[in-house]
Amino acid sequence: SFFQDCISENDLDEVNIEILRNKLYKAYLESFYSFCKEQGGQTEEVMCPILQ
């Protein structure tokens, strides 16, 4: 499992799951912003201001 080494079963209560979900979502948005920046052109012009 992807999270097997990161968290224990005891950490999987409702609050910690929400925190984990938010951290993953933030990491996804940051990666997507970097991807759009690398693409340049219209992709960068349109998407980067939305993602900032």
GIJOPE-V727420 format. One record per backbone hydrogen bond with DSSP energy under -0.5 kcal/mol. NH is the residue of the N-H (numbers start at 0). CO is the residue of the C=O. E is the energy in kcal/mol with one decimal. If there is no record, write none. Layout:
# GIJOPE-V727420
nh=(NH/NH)
co=(CO/CO)
e=(E/E)
This chain:
# GIJOPE-V727420
nh=(3/5/6/10/11/12/16/17/18/19/20/21/22/23/24/25/26/27/28/29/30/31/32/33/34/35/36/37/38/39/42/43/44/45/46/47/49/50/51)
co=(0/2/2/7/8/10/12/13/14/15/16/17/18/19/20/21/22/23/24/25/26/27/28/29/30/31/32/33/34/35/39/39/40/41/42/43/45/46/47)
e=(-0.8/-1.1/-2.1/-1.0/-1.2/-1.3/-2.4/-1.7/-2.2/-2.6/-2.6/-2.3/-2.2/-2.4/-2.3/-2.3/-2.4/-2.4/-2.5/-2.4/-2.3/-2.7/-2.4/-2.1/-2.4/-2.6/-2.4/-2.3/-1.7/-1.4/-0.8/-1.3/-2.3/-2.6/-2.5/-1.4/-0.8/-2.3/-1.3)
